[in-house]
Amino acid sequence: MFSELRRRNIFKVSLAYVLLAWLIVQFVALFAPLRAVQILSVILILGFPVLVLLSWIYELTPSGLKQTTEVDQTQSITPETGRKLNNIVVALLLLAAAVIILQQFL
């Protein structure tokens, strides 16, 4: 099960979602009232299992999203997608670190 989760990039997609959701909440918290931030947080939390489920069911291919069961494993581009997700996660981590540092100085 763990190897299948890794192969389908579930962990990377989940980490990217959590980082992006946190950044969105931090940005909205600057301008919106607390109640709006709470509602947004609940929506983002409820969206997480949906994202994980969709990541499990679908795979990104050169011709678009396809069900994982329809993709031939010899022609799968999951490793390439994983590298792209790595870049996205690193960029989001750097952005999150910048936000934390700015919050400490402001």
Biopython code that builds the backbone (N, CA, C, O; Angstrom):
import numpy as np
from Bio.PDB.StructureBuilder import StructureBuilder

atoms = [
    (1, "MET", "N", (0.822, -1.193, 0.000)),
    (1, "MET", "CA", (0.000, 0.000, 0.000)),
    (1, "MET", "C", (0.868, 1.261, 0.000)),
    (1, "MET", "O", (0.617, 2.194, -0.762)),
    (2, "PHE", "N", (1.892, 1.281, 0.861)),
    (2, "PHE", "CA", (2.774, 2.439, 0.935)),
    (2, "PHE", "C", (3.471, 2.694, -0.396)),
    (2, "PHE", "O", (3.575, 3.838, -0.838)),
    (3, "SER", "N", (3.946, 1.630, -1.034)),
    (3, "SER", "CA", (4.634, 1.806, -2.322)),
    (3, "SER", "C", (3.680, 2.309, -3.403)),
    (3, "SER", "O", (4.086, 3.068, -4.283)),
    (4, "GLU", "N", (2.425, 1.894, -3.344)),
    (4, "GLU", "CA", (1.446, 2.369, -4.317)),
    (4, "GLU", "C", (1.121, 3.842, -4.076)),
    (4, "GLU", "O", (0.933, 4.598, -5.030)),
    (5, "LEU", "N", (1.055, 4.250, -2.824)),
    (5, "LEU", "CA", (0.850, 5.669, -2.520)),
    (5, "LEU", "C", (2.015, 6.513, -3.029)),
    (5, "LEU", "O", (1.814, 7.609, -3.551)),
    (6, "ARG", "N", (3.228, 5.999, -2.875)),
    (6, "ARG", "CA", (4.408, 6.714, -3.388)),
    (6, "ARG", "C", (4.402, 6.755, -4.907)),
    (6, "ARG", "O", (4.712, 7.786, -5.503)),
    (7, "ARG", "N", (4.051, 5.636, -5.539)),
    (7, "ARG", "CA", (4.052, 5.574, -7.000)),
    (7, "ARG", "C", (3.047, 6.559, -7.595)),
    (7, "ARG", "O", (3.306, 7.163, -8.636)),
    (8, "ARG", "N", (1.924, 6.715, -6.945)),
    (8, "ARG", "CA", (0.886, 7.615, -7.447)),
    (8, "ARG", "C", (1.079, 9.068, -6.982)),
    (8, "ARG", "O", (0.228, 9.917, -7.248)),
    (9, "ASN", "N", (2.176, 9.352, -6.301)),
    (9, "ASN", "CA", (2.535, 10.704, -5.842)),
    (9, "ASN", "C", (1.514, 11.296, -4.864)),
    (9, "ASN", "O", (1.356, 12.516, -4.802)),
    (10, "ILE", "N", (0.834, 10.459, -4.114)),
    (10, "ILE", "CA", (-0.175, 10.933, -3.169)),
    (10, "ILE", "C", (0.463, 11.809, -2.096)),
    (10, "ILE", "O", (-0.094, 12.845, -1.734)),
    (11, "PHE", "N", (1.620, 11.409, -1.587)),
    (11, "PHE", "CA", (2.276, 12.174, -0.530)),
    (11, "PHE", "C", (2.701, 13.554, -1.022)),
    (11, "PHE", "O", (2.541, 14.546, -0.311)),
    (12, "LYS", "N", (3.238, 13.618, -2.226)),
    (12, "LYS", "CA", (3.693, 14.896, -2.774)),
    (12, "LYS", "C", (2.519, 15.828, -3.044)),
    (12, "LYS", "O", (2.592, 17.021, -2.749)),
    (13, "VAL", "N", (1.455, 15.298, -3.594)),
    (13, "VAL", "CA", (0.266, 16.109, -3.856)),
    (13, "VAL", "C", (-0.318, 16.602, -2.541)),
    (13, "VAL", "O", (-0.723, 17.760, -2.435)),
    (14, "SER", "N", (-0.364, 15.739, -1.548)),
    (14, "SER", "CA", (-0.908, 16.115, -0.243)),
    (14, "SER", "C", (-0.074, 17.213, 0.408)),
    (14, "SER", "O", (-0.619, 18.176, 0.947)),
    (15, "LEU", "N", (1.229, 17.069, 0.358)),
    (15, "LEU", "CA", (2.108, 18.085, 0.940)),
    (15, "LEU", "C", (1.954, 19.418, 0.211)),
    (15, "LEU", "O", (1.896, 20.468, 0.851)),
    (16, "ALA", "N", (1.889, 19.387, -1.095)),
    (16, "ALA", "CA", (1.697, 20.618, -1.866)),
    (16, "ALA", "C", (0.373, 21.276, -1.496)),
    (16, "ALA", "O", (0.307, 22.498, -1.361)),
    (17, "TYR", "N", (-0.683, 20.480, -1.329)),
    (17, "TYR", "CA", (-1.996, 21.024, -0.963)),
    (17, "TYR", "C", (-1.948, 21.668, 0.414)),
    (17, "TYR", "O", (-2.458, 22.773, 0.599)),
    (18, "VAL", "N", (-1.344, 20.993, 1.375)),
    (18, "VAL", "CA", (-1.279, 21.535, 2.734)),
    (18, "VAL", "C", (-0.492, 22.847, 2.750)),
    (18, "VAL", "O", (-0.906, 23.812, 3.393)),
    (19, "LEU", "N", (0.623, 22.885, 2.056)),
    (19, "LEU", "CA", (1.423, 24.111, 2.011)),
    (19, "LEU", "C", (0.660, 25.247, 1.335)),
    (19, "LEU", "O", (0.647, 26.374, 1.832)),
    (20, "LEU", "N", (0.031, 24.952, 0.214)),
    (20, "LEU", "CA", (-0.723, 25.980, -0.496)),
    (20, "LEU", "C", (-1.913, 26.453, 0.333)),
    (20, "LEU", "O", (-2.196, 27.650, 0.375)),
    (21, "ALA", "N", (-2.603, 25.542, 0.984)),
    (21, "ALA", "CA", (-3.735, 25.915, 1.826)),
    (21, "ALA", "C", (-3.270, 26.816, 2.975)),
    (21, "ALA", "O", (-3.932, 27.803, 3.295)),
    (22, "TRP", "N", (-2.150, 26.482, 3.586)),
    (22, "TRP", "CA", (-1.625, 27.299, 4.684)),
    (22, "TRP", "C", (-1.278, 28.702, 4.192)),
    (22, "TRP", "O", (-1.584, 29.692, 4.856)),
    (23, "LEU", "N", (-0.639, 28.781, 3.026)),
    (23, "LEU", "CA", (-0.288, 30.088, 2.469)),
    (23, "LEU", "C", (-1.534, 30.910, 2.151)),
    (23, "LEU", "O", (-1.558, 32.118, 2.387)),
    (24, "ILE", "N", (-2.562, 30.266, 1.620)),
    (24, "ILE", "CA", (-3.809, 30.972, 1.317)),
    (24, "ILE", "C", (-4.442, 31.505, 2.599)),
    (24, "ILE", "O", (-4.888, 32.651, 2.645)),
    (25, "VAL", "N", (-4.481, 30.686, 3.625)),
    (25, "VAL", "CA", (-5.059, 31.117, 4.898)),
    (25, "VAL", "C", (-4.254, 32.280, 5.480)),
    (25, "VAL", "O", (-4.836, 33.232, 5.999)),
    (26, "GLN", "N", (-2.939, 32.215, 5.401)),
    (26, "GLN", "CA", (-2.107, 33.306, 5.913)),
    (26, "GLN", "C", (-2.382, 34.604, 5.164)),
    (26, "GLN", "O", (-2.456, 35.670, 5.776)),
    (27, "PHE", "N", (-2.531, 34.523, 3.866)),
    (27, "PHE", "CA", (-2.790, 35.720, 3.057)),
    (27, "PHE", "C", (-4.171, 36.291, 3.362)),
    (27, "PHE", "O", (-4.320, 37.498, 3.556)),
    (28, "VAL", "N", (-5.179, 35.425, 3.404)),
    (28, "VAL", "CA", (-6.542, 35.879, 3.669)),
    (28, "VAL", "C", (-6.651, 36.463, 5.071)),
    (28, "VAL", "O", (-7.416, 37.403, 5.287)),
    (29, "ALA", "N", (-5.903, 35.926, 6.022)),
    (29, "ALA", "CA", (-5.949, 36.416, 7.402)),
    (29, "ALA", "C", (-5.480, 37.871, 7.507)),
    (29, "ALA", "O", (-5.835, 38.568, 8.457)),
    (30, "LEU", "N", (-4.698, 38.321, 6.551)),
    (30, "LEU", "CA", (-4.232, 39.706, 6.579)),
    (30, "LEU", "C", (-5.352, 40.694, 6.274)),
    (30, "LEU", "O", (-5.338, 41.822, 6.767)),
    (31, "PHE", "N", (-6.323, 40.274, 5.462)),
    (31, "PHE", "CA", (-7.314, 41.218, 4.949)),
    (31, "PHE", "C", (-8.754, 40.915, 5.356)),
    (31, "PHE", "O", (-9.601, 41.808, 5.318)),
    (32, "ALA", "N", (-9.041, 39.706, 5.736)),
    (32, "ALA", "CA", (-10.425, 39.307, 6.000)),
    (32, "ALA", "C", (-10.674, 39.169, 7.498)),
    (32, "ALA", "O", (-9.738, 38.990, 8.277)),
    (33, "PRO", "N", (-11.930, 39.253, 7.891)),
    (33, "PRO", "CA", (-12.252, 39.047, 9.315)),
    (33, "PRO", "C", (-12.034, 37.592, 9.720)),
    (33, "PRO", "O", (-11.946, 36.699, 8.877)),
    (34, "LEU", "N", (-11.950, 37.383, 11.003)),
    (34, "LEU", "CA", (-11.657, 36.056, 11.548)),
    (34, "LEU", "C", (-12.675, 35.015, 11.083)),
    (34, "LEU", "O", (-12.301, 33.881, 10.787)),
    (35, "ARG", "N", (-13.932, 35.378, 11.016)),
    (35, "ARG", "CA", (-14.972, 34.422, 10.605)),
    (35, "ARG", "C", (-14.730, 33.929, 9.182)),
    (35, "ARG", "O", (-14.933, 32.748, 8.898)),
    (36, "ALA", "N", (-14.305, 34.803, 8.295)),
    (36, "ALA", "CA", (-14.021, 34.405, 6.910)),
    (36, "ALA", "C", (-12.838, 33.446, 6.861)),
    (36, "ALA", "O", (-12.839, 32.494, 6.080)),
    (37, "VAL", "N", (-11.847, 33.688, 7.678)),
    (37, "VAL", "CA", (-10.677, 32.805, 7.739)),
    (37, "VAL", "C", (-11.087, 31.433, 8.265)),
    (37, "VAL", "O", (-10.603, 30.411, 7.779)),
    (38, "GLN", "N", (-11.978, 31.408, 9.256)),
    (38, "GLN", "CA", (-12.447, 30.132, 9.794)),
    (38, "GLN", "C", (-13.230, 29.345, 8.746)),
    (38, "GLN", "O", (-13.047, 28.135, 8.614)),
    (39, "ILE", "N", (-14.096, 30.022, 8.009)),
    (39, "ILE", "CA", (-14.881, 29.346, 6.968)),
    (39, "ILE", "C", (-13.964, 28.817, 5.872)),
    (39, "ILE", "O", (-14.126, 27.687, 5.412)),
    (40, "LEU", "N", (-13.004, 29.633, 5.456)),
    (40, "LEU", "CA", (-12.048, 29.194, 4.442)),
    (40, "LEU", "C", (-11.251, 27.989, 4.928)),
    (40, "LEU", "O", (-11.004, 27.057, 4.162)),
    (41, "SER", "N", (-10.853, 28.001, 6.183)),
    (41, "SER", "CA", (-10.090, 26.880, 6.740)),
    (41, "SER", "C", (-10.905, 25.594, 6.708)),
    (41, "SER", "O", (-10.384, 24.532, 6.369)),
    (42, "VAL", "N", (-12.171, 25.690, 7.056)),
    (42, "VAL", "CA", (-13.032, 24.502, 7.031)),
    (42, "VAL", "C", (-13.178, 23.988, 5.596)),
    (42, "VAL", "O", (-13.120, 22.781, 5.363)),
    (43, "ILE", "N", (-13.366, 24.888, 4.647)),
    (43, "ILE", "CA", (-13.482, 24.482, 3.241)),
    (43, "ILE", "C", (-12.208, 23.787, 2.773)),
    (43, "ILE", "O", (-12.270, 22.757, 2.101)),
    (44, "LEU", "N", (-11.065, 24.344, 3.122)),
    (44, "LEU", "CA", (-9.789, 23.746, 2.711)),
    (44, "LEU", "C", (-9.566, 22.396, 3.389)),
    (44, "LEU", "O", (-9.031, 21.476, 2.770)),
    (45, "ILE", "N", (-9.963, 22.269, 4.635)),
    (45, "ILE", "CA", (-9.825, 20.986, 5.335)),
    (45, "ILE", "C", (-10.723, 19.937, 4.694)),
    (45, "ILE", "O", (-10.311, 18.791, 4.518)),
    (46, "LEU", "N", (-11.946, 20.320, 4.345)),
    (46, "LEU", "CA", (-12.857, 19.384, 3.691)),
    (46, "LEU", "C", (-12.393, 19.023, 2.275)),
    (46, "LEU", "O", (-12.710, 17.946, 1.769)),
    (47, "GLY", "N", (-11.650, 19.917, 1.649)),
    (47, "GLY", "CA", (-11.142, 19.650, 0.306)),
    (47, "GLY", "C", (-9.982, 18.668, 0.287)),
    (47, "GLY", "O", (-9.705, 18.054, -0.744)),
    (48, "PHE", "N", (-9.305, 18.513, 1.411)),
    (48, "PHE", "CA", (-8.135, 17.632, 1.448)),
    (48, "PHE", "C", (-8.461, 16.179, 1.113)),
    (48, "PHE", "O", (-7.791, 15.602, 0.257)),
    (49, "PRO", "N", (-9.465, 15.556, 1.750)),
    (49, "PRO", "CA", (-9.762, 14.158, 1.388)),
    (49, "PRO", "C", (-10.212, 14.012, -0.062)),
    (49, "PRO", "O", (-9.955, 12.992, -0.700)),
    (50, "VAL", "N", (-10.891, 15.047, -0.580)),
    (50, "VAL", "CA", (-11.307, 15.013, -1.980)),
    (50, "VAL", "C", (-10.078, 14.992, -2.882)),
    (50, "VAL", "O", (-10.021, 14.228, -3.846)),
    (51, "LEU", "N", (-9.100, 15.829, -2.569)),
    (51, "LEU", "CA", (-7.864, 15.863, -3.354)),
    (51, "LEU", "C", (-7.135, 14.527, -3.302)),
    (51, "LEU", "O", (-6.660, 14.039, -4.328)),
    (52, "VAL", "N", (-7.045, 13.935, -2.122)),
    (52, "VAL", "CA", (-6.364, 12.642, -1.990)),
    (52, "VAL", "C", (-7.083, 11.581, -2.813)),
    (52, "VAL", "O", (-6.444, 10.776, -3.492)),
    (53, "LEU", "N", (-8.392, 11.579, -2.754)),
    (53, "LEU", "CA", (-9.170, 10.613, -3.528)),
    (53, "LEU", "C", (-8.969, 10.809, -5.033)),
    (53, "LEU", "O", (-8.771, 9.841, -5.766)),
    (54, "LEU", "N", (-9.019, 12.046, -5.484)),
    (54, "LEU", "CA", (-8.804, 12.320, -6.908)),
    (54, "LEU", "C", (-7.379, 11.968, -7.338)),
    (54, "LEU", "O", (-7.161, 11.496, -8.454)),
    (55, "SER", "N", (-6.413, 12.198, -6.449)),
    (55, "SER", "CA", (-5.025, 11.838, -6.762)),
    (55, "SER", "C", (-4.866, 10.328, -6.894)),
    (55, "SER", "O", (-4.042, 9.845, -7.671)),
    (56, "TRP", "N", (-5.656, 9.598, -6.133)),
    (56, "TRP", "CA", (-5.601, 8.143, -6.197)),
    (56, "TRP", "C", (-6.244, 7.630, -7.492)),
    (56, "TRP", "O", (-5.740, 6.701, -8.123)),
    (57, "ILE", "N", (-7.340, 8.239, -7.867)),
    (57, "ILE", "CA", (-8.121, 7.748, -9.009)),
    (57, "ILE", "C", (-7.516, 8.159, -10.347)),
    (57, "ILE", "O", (-7.517, 7.370, -11.292)),
    (58, "TYR", "N", (-6.995, 9.393, -10.442)),
    (58, "TYR", "CA", (-6.540, 9.920, -11.721)),
    (58, "TYR", "C", (-5.026, 10.074, -11.765)),
    (58, "TYR", "O", (-4.358, 10.233, -10.743)),
    (59, "GLU", "N", (-4.514, 10.019, -12.989)),
    (59, "GLU", "CA", (-3.092, 10.226, -13.233)),
    (59, "GLU", "C", (-2.946, 11.239, -14.356)),
    (59, "GLU", "O", (-3.694, 11.218, -15.334)),
    (60, "LEU", "N", (-1.978, 12.117, -14.202)),
    (60, "LEU", "CA", (-1.705, 13.115, -15.230)),
    (60, "LEU", "C", (-0.873, 12.470, -16.331)),
    (60, "LEU", "O", (0.193, 11.912, -16.073)),
    (61, "THR", "N", (-1.376, 12.554, -17.566)),
    (61, "THR", "CA", (-0.678, 11.996, -18.717)),
    (61, "THR", "C", (-0.451, 13.113, -19.730)),
    (61, "THR", "O", (-1.029, 14.190, -19.586)),
    (62, "PRO", "N", (0.374, 12.885, -20.750)),
    (62, "PRO", "CA", (0.565, 13.917, -21.771)),
    (62, "PRO", "C", (-0.742, 14.318, -22.465)),
    (62, "PRO", "O", (-0.860, 15.436, -22.967)),
    (63, "SER", "N", (-1.720, 13.409, -22.493)),
    (63, "SER", "CA", (-2.995, 13.719, -23.135)),
    (63, "SER", "C", (-4.054, 14.170, -22.126)),
    (63, "SER", "O", (-5.236, 14.224, -22.464)),
    (64, "GLY", "N", (-3.657, 14.489, -20.911)),
    (64, "GLY", "CA", (-4.590, 14.976, -19.901)),
    (64, "GLY", "C", (-4.776, 13.990, -18.761)),
    (64, "GLY", "O", (-4.024, 13.025, -18.622)),
    (65, "LEU", "N", (-5.791, 14.249, -17.949)),
    (65, "LEU", "CA", (-6.083, 13.362, -16.821)),
    (65, "LEU", "C", (-6.766, 12.100, -17.307)),
    (65, "LEU", "O", (-7.696, 12.153, -18.111)),
    (66, "LYS", "N", (-6.296, 10.967, -16.813)),
    (66, "LYS", "CA", (-6.908, 9.678, -17.119)),
    (66, "LYS", "C", (-6.994, 8.879, -15.831)),
    (66, "LYS", "O", (-6.228, 9.101, -14.894)),
    (67, "GLN", "N", (-7.938, 7.947, -15.796)),
    (67, "GLN", "CA", (-8.002, 7.073, -14.645)),
    (67, "GLN", "C", (-6.733, 6.232, -14.588)),
    (67, "GLN", "O", (-6.224, 5.790, -15.618)),
    (68, "THR", "N", (-6.237, 6.019, -13.399)),
    (68, "THR", "CA", (-4.989, 5.276, -13.222)),
    (68, "THR", "C", (-5.089, 3.872, -13.797)),
    (68, "THR", "O", (-4.108, 3.339, -14.314)),
    (69, "THR", "N", (-6.260, 3.278, -13.712)),
    (69, "THR", "CA", (-6.433, 1.920, -14.232)),
    (69, "THR", "C", (-6.354, 1.874, -15.748)),
    (69, "THR", "O", (-6.103, 0.807, -16.309)),
    (70, "GLU", "N", (-6.559, 2.996, -16.432)),
    (70, "GLU", "CA", (-6.512, 3.045, -17.892)),
    (70, "GLU", "C", (-5.112, 3.303, -18.436)),
    (70, "GLU", "O", (-4.881, 3.171, -19.638)),
    (71, "VAL", "N", (-4.178, 3.669, -17.567)),
    (71, "VAL", "CA", (-2.826, 4.031, -18.008)),
    (71, "VAL", "C", (-1.926, 2.812, -17.940)),
    (71, "VAL", "O", (-1.830, 2.158, -16.902)),
    (72, "ASP", "N", (-1.265, 2.507, -19.052)),
    (72, "ASP", "CA", (-0.304, 1.417, -19.087)),
    (72, "ASP", "C", (0.921, 1.824, -18.265)),
    (72, "ASP", "O", (1.507, 2.881, -18.499)),
    (73, "GLN", "N", (1.301, 0.986, -17.311)),
    (73, "GLN", "CA", (2.402, 1.329, -16.403)),
    (73, "GLN", "C", (3.736, 1.490, -17.122)),
    (73, "GLN", "O", (4.625, 2.179, -16.623)),
    (74, "THR", "N", (3.889, 0.868, -18.279)),
    (74, "THR", "CA", (5.145, 1.023, -19.024)),
    (74, "THR", "C", (5.213, 2.388, -19.701)),
    (74, "THR", "O", (6.301, 2.852, -20.041)),
    (75, "GLN", "N", (4.070, 3.038, -19.903)),
    (75, "GLN", "CA", (4.043, 4.345, -20.556)),
    (75, "GLN", "C", (3.634, 5.456, -19.592)),
    (75, "GLN", "O", (3.360, 6.578, -20.018)),
    (76, "SER", "N", (3.594, 5.153, -18.313)),
    (76, "SER", "CA", (3.208, 6.127, -17.306)),
    (76, "SER", "C", (4.295, 7.187, -17.148)),
    (76, "SER", "O", (5.486, 6.880, -17.207)),
    (77, "ILE", "N", (3.877, 8.434, -16.948)),
    (77, "ILE", "CA", (4.852, 9.512, -16.720)),
    (77, "ILE", "C", (4.840, 9.940, -15.252)),
    (77, "ILE", "O", (5.177, 11.079, -14.927)),
    (78, "THR", "N", (4.448, 9.019, -14.371)),
    (78, "THR", "CA", (4.390, 9.321, -12.944)),
    (78, "THR", "C", (5.725, 9.834, -12.401)),
    (78, "THR", "O", (5.718, 10.773, -11.606)),
    (79, "PRO", "N", (6.875, 9.264, -12.792)),
    (79, "PRO", "CA", (8.141, 9.825, -12.281)),
    (79, "PRO", "C", (8.366, 11.277, -12.721)),
    (79, "PRO", "O", (8.874, 12.088, -11.947)),
    (80, "GLU", "N", (7.992, 11.601, -13.955)),
    (80, "GLU", "CA", (8.134, 12.976, -14.434)),
    (80, "GLU", "C", (7.203, 13.914, -13.659)),
    (80, "GLU", "O", (7.593, 15.020, -13.282)),
    (81, "THR", "N", (5.992, 13.465, -13.431)),
    (81, "THR", "CA", (5.045, 14.242, -12.639)),
    (81, "THR", "C", (5.568, 14.417, -11.215)),
    (81, "THR", "O", (5.405, 15.480, -10.616)),
    (82, "GLY", "N", (6.193, 13.378, -10.679)),
    (82, "GLY", "CA", (6.786, 13.455, -9.342)),
    (82, "GLY", "C", (7.870, 14.509, -9.259)),
    (82, "GLY", "O", (7.966, 15.225, -8.262)),
    (83, "ARG", "N", (8.692, 14.613, -10.303)),
    (83, "ARG", "CA", (9.737, 15.641, -10.310)),
    (83, "ARG", "C", (9.124, 17.043, -10.346)),
    (83, "ARG", "O", (9.609, 17.957, -9.680)),
    (84, "LYS", "N", (8.066, 17.201, -11.123)),
    (84, "LYS", "CA", (7.389, 18.501, -11.168)),
    (84, "LYS", "C", (6.787, 18.834, -9.807)),
    (84, "LYS", "O", (6.856, 19.976, -9.354)),
    (85, "LEU", "N", (6.202, 17.836, -9.163)),
    (85, "LEU", "CA", (5.639, 18.050, -7.830)),
    (85, "LEU", "C", (6.734, 18.391, -6.821)),
    (85, "LEU", "O", (6.519, 19.205, -5.924)),
    (86, "ASN", "N", (7.900, 17.775, -6.963)),
    (86, "ASN", "CA", (9.031, 18.123, -6.086)),
    (86, "ASN", "C", (9.361, 19.602, -6.218)),
    (86, "ASN", "O", (9.574, 20.282, -5.214)),
    (87, "ASN", "N", (9.406, 20.104, -7.447)),
    (87, "ASN", "CA", (9.713, 21.516, -7.677)),
    (87, "ASN", "C", (8.637, 22.416, -7.070)),
    (87, "ASN", "O", (8.946, 23.453, -6.484)),
    (88, "ILE", "N", (7.386, 22.016, -7.213)),
    (88, "ILE", "CA", (6.288, 22.795, -6.642)),
    (88, "ILE", "C", (6.386, 22.819, -5.120)),
    (88, "ILE", "O", (6.216, 23.870, -4.503)),
    (89, "VAL", "N", (6.656, 21.674, -4.518)),
    (89, "VAL", "CA", (6.764, 21.601, -3.058)),
    (89, "VAL", "C", (7.924, 22.454, -2.564)),
    (89, "VAL", "O", (7.783, 23.153, -1.560)),
    (90, "VAL", "N", (9.061, 22.414, -3.241)),
    (90, "VAL", "CA", (10.215, 23.227, -2.825)),
    (90, "VAL", "C", (9.871, 24.707, -2.919)),
    (90, "VAL", "O", (10.195, 25.477, -2.015)),
    (91, "ALA", "N", (9.219, 25.111, -4.003)),
    (91, "ALA", "CA", (8.840, 26.513, -4.156)),
    (91, "ALA", "C", (7.861, 26.932, -3.061)),
    (91, "ALA", "O", (7.985, 28.024, -2.505)),
    (92, "LEU", "N", (6.895, 26.081, -2.749)),
    (92, "LEU", "CA", (5.941, 26.404, -1.688)),
    (92, "LEU", "C", (6.612, 26.447, -0.320)),
    (92, "LEU", "O", (6.262, 27.281, 0.515)),
    (93, "LEU", "N", (7.571, 25.556, -0.083)),
    (93, "LEU", "CA", (8.313, 25.583, 1.176)),
    (93, "LEU", "C", (9.119, 26.872, 1.318)),
    (93, "LEU", "O", (9.163, 27.462, 2.397)),
    (94, "LEU", "N", (9.748, 27.304, 0.244)),
    (94, "LEU", "CA", (10.499, 28.562, 0.283)),
    (94, "LEU", "C", (9.574, 29.741, 0.529)),
    (94, "LEU", "O", (9.906, 30.648, 1.292)),
    (95, "LEU", "N", (8.418, 29.730, -0.114)),
    (95, "LEU", "CA", (7.442, 30.796, 0.093)),
    (95, "LEU", "C", (6.916, 30.782, 1.527)),
    (95, "LEU", "O", (6.750, 31.836, 2.139)),
    (96, "ALA", "N", (6.657, 29.601, 2.056)),
    (96, "ALA", "CA", (6.189, 29.485, 3.446)),
    (96, "ALA", "C", (7.263, 29.980, 4.414)),
    (96, "ALA", "O", (6.952, 30.668, 5.386)),
    (97, "ALA", "N", (8.519, 29.634, 4.154)),
    (97, "ALA", "CA", (9.612, 30.111, 5.008)),
    (97, "ALA", "C", (9.710, 31.632, 4.957)),
    (97, "ALA", "O", (9.940, 32.278, 5.980)),
    (98, "ALA", "N", (9.535, 32.197, 3.777)),
    (98, "ALA", "CA", (9.567, 33.652, 3.643)),
    (98, "ALA", "C", (8.431, 34.296, 4.430)),
    (98, "ALA", "O", (8.636, 35.321, 5.081)),
    (99, "VAL", "N", (7.249, 33.715, 4.379)),
    (99, "VAL", "CA", (6.105, 34.250, 5.121)),
    (99, "VAL", "C", (6.381, 34.182, 6.623)),
    (99, "VAL", "O", (6.112, 35.142, 7.346)),
    (100, "ILE", "N", (6.909, 33.066, 7.089)),
    (100, "ILE", "CA", (7.212, 32.936, 8.516)),
    (100, "ILE", "C", (8.256, 33.960, 8.951)),
    (100, "ILE", "O", (8.120, 34.582, 10.005)),
    (101, "ILE", "N", (9.275, 34.130, 8.155)),
    (101, "ILE", "CA", (10.320, 35.113, 8.491)),
    (101, "ILE", "C", (9.737, 36.523, 8.503)),
    (101, "ILE", "O", (10.041, 37.301, 9.407)),
    (102, "LEU", "N", (8.914, 36.865, 7.530)),
    (102, "LEU", "CA", (8.292, 38.191, 7.501)),
    (102, "LEU", "C", (7.389, 38.404, 8.711)),
    (102, "LEU", "O", (7.360, 39.493, 9.283)),
    (103, "GLN", "N", (6.658, 37.369, 9.097)),
    (103, "GLN", "CA", (5.788, 37.492, 10.268)),
    (103, "GLN", "C", (6.604, 37.746, 11.535)),
    (103, "GLN", "O", (6.155, 38.474, 12.420)),
    (104, "GLN", "N", (7.776, 37.164, 11.631)),
    (104, "GLN", "CA", (8.612, 37.348, 12.813)),
    (104, "GLN", "C", (9.152, 38.766, 12.901)),
    (104, "GLN", "O", (9.336, 39.297, 13.996)),
    (105, "PHE", "N", (9.407, 39.382, 11.751)),
    (105, "PHE", "CA", (9.970, 40.733, 11.748)),
    (105, "PHE", "C", (8.912, 41.836, 11.777)),
    (105, "PHE", "O", (9.227, 42.981, 12.103)),
    (106, "LEU", "N", (7.678, 41.513, 11.445)),
    (106, "LEU", "CA", (6.639, 42.549, 11.415)),
    (106, "LEU", "C", (5.877, 42.604, 12.697)),
    (106, "LEU", "O", (4.967, 43.420, 12.840)),
]
sb = StructureBuilder()
sb.init_structure("model")
sb.init_model(0)
sb.init_chain("A")
sb.init_seg("    ")
for serial, (resi, resn, name, xyz) in enumerate(atoms, 1):
    if name == "N":
        sb.init_residue(resn, " ", resi, " ")
    sb.init_atom(name, np.array(xyz, "f"), 0.0, 1.0, " ", f" {name:<3s}", serial, name[0])
structure = sb.get_structure()
